[in-house]
Amino acid sequence: MEIDTDKIDDAVLALLYLTLHDGFRAWKGYDWGALGRLHRKGMIDDPVGKVKSVVFTDEGLARSKQLFAELFERHDGHRAT
């Protein structure tokens, strides 16, 4: 099976939005390969270090929010409780 790492990166970027805090930081408990690729794509600052969160770039934050809505927002009229 061949894996599309771009799709994995999109999913990780969307899930990073789920843990957004302080306006532009997200917890970095994801695959290091994916985080490294997101850094190379300019979506997050360098994830290497002792800090347990990453900083979104402006482009990365906007793309993360967009992907989160596309992948996880319900469109069937159901309201979360």
Backbone bond lengths (Angstrom), bond angles and torsions (degrees), N, CA, C in turn:
res aa  C-N    CA-C-N  psi(-1)  N-CA   C-N-CA  omega(-1)  CA-C   N-CA-C  phi
1 M - - - 1.452 - - 1.527 107.99 -
2 E 1.313 116.46 130.27 1.456 121.73 175.81 1.524 108.83 -95.27
3 I 1.314 116.61 133.46 1.463 121.98 -176.57 1.522 110.04 -101.09
4 D 1.318 115.59 134.46 1.467 122.13 176.49 1.524 107.80 -88.58
5 T 1.326 116.73 97.20 1.465 120.03 -176.30 1.525 112.27 -66.52
6 D 1.327 118.42 -23.65 1.468 119.94 176.22 1.529 110.52 -64.36
7 K 1.336 117.18 -38.41 1.464 120.32 177.77 1.528 110.61 -68.48
8 I 1.325 116.45 -38.52 1.467 120.03 176.35 1.525 109.59 -62.79
9 D 1.321 116.44 -45.00 1.464 120.28 179.35 1.524 111.24 -60.41
10 D 1.335 117.56 -40.96 1.462 120.86 177.95 1.530 110.69 -62.60
11 A 1.334 116.82 -42.34 1.467 119.98 179.91 1.527 110.70 -65.55
12 V 1.323 117.37 -43.28 1.469 120.62 178.89 1.523 110.23 -63.96
13 L 1.329 116.91 -42.90 1.464 119.99 178.66 1.522 110.69 -60.98
14 A 1.334 117.19 -41.50 1.463 120.70 177.93 1.524 110.88 -64.44
15 L 1.327 117.34 -42.37 1.464 120.38 179.99 1.524 112.08 -69.91
16 L 1.320 117.59 -28.84 1.462 119.25 173.97 1.525 110.18 -60.51
17 Y 1.326 117.02 -34.80 1.468 120.71 178.59 1.530 110.65 -62.30
18 L 1.323 116.19 -32.29 1.468 120.77 179.68 1.527 111.54 -60.56
19 T 1.322 117.41 -29.68 1.468 120.85 -178.65 1.525 112.22 -105.23
20 L 1.310 117.42 22.02 1.460 122.76 -179.74 1.531 110.62 -59.30
21 H 1.317 115.96 133.09 1.464 121.39 175.06 1.517 108.32 -148.62
22 D 1.303 116.76 160.47 1.469 123.19 -178.71 1.523 112.51 55.10
23 G 1.317 116.83 24.33 1.454 121.38 174.18 1.509 116.88 83.23
24 F 1.353 117.84 -25.33 1.460 119.19 -175.42 1.529 113.62 -154.04
25 R 1.320 118.39 9.14 1.465 121.97 179.57 1.519 109.59 -111.87
26 A 1.342 116.02 152.13 1.462 121.38 177.41 1.523 108.61 -144.05
27 W 1.330 116.98 147.82 1.464 121.33 178.94 1.512 109.02 -67.01
28 K 1.320 117.10 139.40 1.460 120.98 -171.69 1.531 113.63 -104.97
29 G 1.277 118.75 42.98 1.460 122.15 -179.65 1.519 113.18 -84.98
30 Y 1.310 117.72 48.04 1.463 122.21 -178.56 1.519 109.87 -125.18
31 D 1.305 115.05 169.97 1.455 123.17 179.94 1.525 111.43 -50.38
32 W 1.342 116.51 129.55 1.470 121.02 -178.08 1.521 111.87 -64.06
33 G 1.326 117.31 -33.05 1.461 119.71 178.02 1.514 111.22 -62.32
34 A 1.335 115.97 -44.84 1.468 120.72 179.32 1.524 110.72 -65.83
35 L 1.332 117.54 -42.51 1.461 120.22 179.15 1.531 110.84 -63.37
36 G 1.315 116.71 -38.99 1.465 120.39 177.38 1.524 111.64 -63.77
37 R 1.332 116.81 -42.08 1.471 120.22 178.12 1.521 110.75 -65.10
38 L 1.336 117.39 -40.64 1.466 119.98 178.31 1.527 110.94 -63.46
39 H 1.320 116.90 -35.90 1.466 120.56 175.99 1.528 109.93 -64.60
40 R 1.330 116.97 -46.53 1.472 120.52 179.79 1.529 111.98 -63.87
41 K 1.330 117.01 -28.45 1.469 121.28 178.02 1.527 112.00 -81.90
42 G 1.329 117.35 -5.01 1.459 120.98 178.13 1.517 114.51 82.93
43 M 1.334 117.88 18.54 1.463 121.53 -178.33 1.529 112.56 -87.93
44 I 1.343 116.60 -30.82 1.466 121.44 -179.90 1.530 108.36 -137.34
45 D 1.336 115.12 158.22 1.462 119.78 172.08 1.524 108.45 -71.39
46 D 1.309 116.73 170.30 1.460 122.09 -177.18 1.531 110.33 -54.13
47 P 1.345 118.30 121.47 1.459 121.14 -176.89 1.525 114.26 -80.63
48 V 1.331 118.12 -9.09 1.460 121.24 -176.72 1.523 110.07 -76.05
49 G 1.315 115.60 129.16 1.459 121.10 178.59 1.515 110.63 149.53
50 K 1.310 116.07 178.42 1.469 121.67 -176.68 1.526 113.53 -81.69
51 V 1.316 117.32 -18.71 1.462 120.62 179.70 1.529 108.71 -65.13
52 K 1.330 116.87 138.83 1.460 120.89 -175.27 1.520 113.61 -89.41
53 S 1.324 116.38 11.13 1.460 119.46 177.70 1.524 109.04 -135.70
54 V 1.325 115.02 163.53 1.464 121.81 176.69 1.518 108.49 -114.78
55 V 1.314 115.71 159.46 1.455 121.50 178.31 1.518 108.54 -107.35
56 F 1.333 115.65 127.03 1.462 120.92 175.22 1.525 110.14 -72.03
57 T 1.323 116.49 144.86 1.455 119.83 164.11 1.531 105.99 -78.31
58 D 1.321 118.59 167.97 1.471 120.52 177.48 1.525 110.26 -58.11
59 E 1.328 116.76 -45.08 1.466 121.53 179.22 1.529 110.67 -63.62
60 G 1.328 116.52 -42.11 1.456 120.77 -179.18 1.521 112.76 -64.68
61 L 1.320 117.38 -40.54 1.460 120.76 178.77 1.523 110.90 -64.51
62 A 1.320 116.98 -44.31 1.465 120.34 179.27 1.532 110.69 -64.10
63 R 1.336 117.07 -43.71 1.471 121.01 -179.87 1.523 110.46 -67.37
64 S 1.325 117.79 -38.70 1.452 121.88 178.64 1.531 110.97 -61.24
65 K 1.326 116.11 -45.74 1.471 120.74 179.12 1.525 110.49 -62.60
66 Q 1.328 116.79 -42.95 1.463 121.66 179.26 1.530 110.75 -62.66
67 L 1.317 116.86 -47.94 1.466 120.76 -179.46 1.524 111.67 -64.40
68 F 1.328 116.88 -39.00 1.461 120.03 178.74 1.531 110.00 -58.93
69 A 1.334 116.78 -45.74 1.462 120.80 179.17 1.526 110.79 -64.31
70 E 1.331 117.29 -44.44 1.468 120.95 -178.80 1.525 111.93 -63.48
71 L 1.315 117.31 -41.94 1.458 120.85 -173.93 1.523 114.45 -85.94
72 F 1.333 117.86 -30.27 1.455 118.82 -168.90 1.521 116.12 -124.49
73 E 1.318 118.85 -10.37 1.462 120.16 -179.41 1.528 109.67 -73.94
74 R 1.319 115.76 134.70 1.473 120.64 177.59 1.523 109.31 -79.40
75 H 1.316 115.00 140.43 1.474 120.68 179.92 1.518 111.02 -124.68
76 D 1.336 116.95 19.57 1.468 120.25 -177.01 1.534 112.91 -104.05
77 G 1.311 116.47 12.58 1.456 120.20 179.74 1.518 114.05 82.94
78 H 1.326 117.80 -5.04 1.464 121.48 179.35 1.520 109.22 -73.42
79 R 1.315 115.70 134.22 1.476 120.48 178.37 1.512 108.28 -105.14
80 A 1.317 115.34 135.26 1.465 120.39 176.90 1.523 109.45 -67.15
81 T 1.311 115.98 147.23 1.456 120.14 178.56 1.497 111.33 -109.15
